[in-house]
Amino acid sequence: MGLSEEEKDLVAQSLQLYLQQASMQLPQASVNQLVTIAKGIITKLDQMDMGGGGAKAKSNQPPVGISEEWFEKVCQTCSFLSATGCTDKITVKFPGKCDPILKYERNKAGVR
């Protein structure tokens, strides 16, 4: 399910207004972080339309901060992997710190 051009424009305009308000109230470093996040949102919206397949489609590239090994051995079978990347809240904030990857690394090291 993709968004129409009007819907994407509305999201982009909303983000722009939010960033304008934030720039008046927050320090520049925080605003820069928000700009990066907003760009990521717009990119994901564009990728949803191009990649298609909806949320169930699996990504062919490792999410940011995830090694090729983790991606091949853990992520490709994980239910949190979608066409737009990893949807696990922990992994988004702390790449490689989700339970499946931690369990994989413990098993690999022989720790139970």
C-alpha angles and dihedrals in degrees: 000000000000130000123250119243090255091054092048090048090051091052091048092049091047091052091048092053090047091051091049091053092044092051090060094050108030135061116265093251091058092047090051090054091050091050090054091050092047091051088051091053092051091047091051091050090053092046091051089059095044099040096041120178095107126241094319095063114104122233120239095210129064115255116250111290095016119117123229089247094054091045093052098040101036117007099053091062095039119110091219094066112101136167089272095049135264115350096189107118093217094051093047090056098033112023112215095015099099120116097252093054093043091050090048092052092047092050091047090052092047094245116137 
